[in-house]
Each structure stands twice: as structure tokens, then as C-alpha cells.
Amino acid sequence: PLEYLVTGKQGKRPLRHFLSKHHGKELLNWPKSGFGIPLRDHFATNLKKYLTATLTAPHPVYDTLVRRDRIPELIERHARGRPFMTRLLLQLLSLRLWIESSPVSL
């Protein structure tokens, strides 16, 4: 029943009860934390060829927004670690994939 799962604003009562009984209350009060996808490493290794091929392929709309001739240099700088370009490369990849999936034209 819902009333067993939630009390006020506190949910997951069965889980909280189990954890406090077997692992102490410290674990219950642990702050939330997420996990990141290791894009920096993937872009520099196993996704490097895909990234290069995708971001340097000609496209009429993409080509008006991005200088494709600069992409290989960005990817190489990223792979060498000076400086990391993860966010920029992810934004470029997102833009490219969005353009390809959308009916955008000039």
C-alpha cells in the first residue's frame, strides 16, 4: 500500500528500514550523487573515429554553422589532453545529429 511506501515527504520506507537495520543511519543520510559518462575518455579513444567521421562529413546546413576543417585539430587536441574539449565536441556532435534528424534546409 502507498501509505507504507511514503510517509509525508519521505519515500522508500521499506528500503530505508532495511538499510538502517543492516547498515546504520549514516548510509541513509548520504547525499545523492550521480555518475558521469566518461565521454572525455571515449572521445579520445574508441569514439574518436566516429566523432571525426561524423563531424567532418559535408552537410549543407551544418557547413554554414561549423568550420569542418578545424574539427580534426580539436579532436587531436582533446585526445592529447591539452585542453580537453569534451563539452564542445559533445555540443558539435549533438548539433550534427540534430540537423541530420530534422527537416532543416537552407
HUGI-V669995 format. One record per run of one state. SS is the DSSP state (~ for helix, > for strand, _ for the rest). FROM is the first residue (numbers start at 1). LEN is the number of residues. If there is no record, write none. Layout:
ss from len
SS FROM LEN
SS FROM LEN
//
This chain:
ss from len
_ 1 1
~ 2 4
_ 6 1
> 7 1
_ 8 2
> 10 1
_ 11 2
~ 13 11
_ 24 1
~ 25 4
_ 29 10
~ 39 6
_ 45 3
~ 48 9
_ 57 5
~ 62 4
_ 66 2
~ 68 13
_ 81 5
~ 86 16
_ 102 5
//
